[in-house]
């Protein structure tokens, strides 16, 4: 059922809860602003993702909330709903498919609420979009854009792009200078961890060996990125890298991460949010896929390389491999090194 769009000039987007998916919703949010060019468009986002929206030019306001659990989350949602109700939004597009995200918007009393019908939340939506098998097998950019169909046709969209500010770019420049890395130094990023389980991860020792070879061959510095809880993994890799490696795990905000990735010649990574951050600042990505599907969550753009083995159990979408992790074990240091060499030769 199509939405009567006349007079809808206050719009609230309920953002998704992950770094990579947030970036993959950018084209849909841009499309929403295109459909309602004179609107006030706000994004409701988890507090740890606010930075990704602060510099996005199609958003007029960012509203944050915490991610509490249990009874605390219910109290938080009731308070948030009351606050949003006073703002008198006309329309909301709910990108997550969780029960909570739809419940929050329902409490806000927004008249038109569009979202995917799933997770027992159809009662809270006024316009329910079916999650068909075909949609689940398309890239997440198209998956999120599908939610705009009741509002009209978006004929074109831009690739996801992050816009770091001068403050973050200045921080990145000073951070690299402080590490003794001169302008023109070859910088190769690596992200050896992954949020959704070890099944997505290439072995740390292979990241270490790859980095050691590349540092020597290209006189490069290897910048290790990741979350604080992945620091021990990074330290294991640094033991192999020696002086060629720099541990930045847990040391950056999201926009600082984007600014550092912007200065890298390329990023070697598992399927992570960092992968999408790199692609969104124009850095080429070599993405290692095993348990997940690059058709749906691969880096967006034409100059990236997916490394994946065609094994019968992939993609399984499991957090922990129940068998022998062959999807990642079959990816060798030598083949990734060859791809990196080729990409660096094109750029340098």
Buried (B, 14 or more C-beta within 10 A) or exposed (E): EEBEBEEBBBBBBBBBBBBBBBBBBBBBBBBBBBBBEEBBBBBBBBEBBBBBBBBBEBBEEBBBBEEEEEEEBEEBBEEBBEEBEEBEBBBBBBBBBBEBBBBBBBBBBBEBBBBBBBBEBEEBBBBBBEBEEEBEEBBBBBBBBBBBBBBBEBEEBEEBBBEBEEEBBEBBBEBBEEEEBEEEBBBBBBBBBBBBBBBBBBBBBBBBBBBBBBBEEBEBBBBBBBBEEBBEBBBBBBEBBEEBBBBBBEBBEBBBBBBBBBBBBBBBBBBBBBBBBBBBBEBBBBBBBBBBBBEBBBBBBEBBBBBBBEBEBBBBEBEEBEEEBBBBBBBEBEEBBEBBBEBBEEEE
